[in-house]
Amino acid sequence: MANSHCIAISEFTRRDILLEFGQKYQEKVDVVYNGNRNLNSGGADSQHLESVPDRFVLYVGDRRVHKNLEYTIRVIQLANSLHDKKIKLVIAGSPKPVSEQISQLISDDDSVIAVENVSDEALSALYEKCEALILLSRYEGFGLPVVEAAQRSKKVITLNSSALTEVCPPW
């Protein structure tokens, strides 16, 4: 029995599917956006939050190459070298996979703070506390951190690429 439809998580992903398998399937590929949980900030574990400054920009995600984390860190470093105010970057997420170069950038720069394997409650508290979310990923099929930041009316700094333009709030 053949499948009658395919679900894509964004128009961007739908276009990728149709490029791969052909336009003849365009009537069979539907977009259904991911949802996000209504995370509340009650009971955040303090071990993840004690090293977090009062003001910071938040990155949420892992450290795969397409996430462009090295570039993100270098953008923060450049901004800090050009301005008197020092921007702090908090990286929340799994440390794997990680390159030695990214590990070195994180450990060498006191404006970069990595908090790993955060609970849902701690992540929610980080979203509430941050000034903005930064996600400079080269490729995203959806971009759930953008939706979670937007849910809290946070500023979002992102590239004009992949599905991020679909889910990014207008502000």
Summary of the structure (lengths in Angstrom):
residues: 171
radius of gyration: 17.8
end to end distance: 45.6
largest distance: 63.9
contacts: 484
relative contact order: 0.19
helix: 40%
strand: 15%
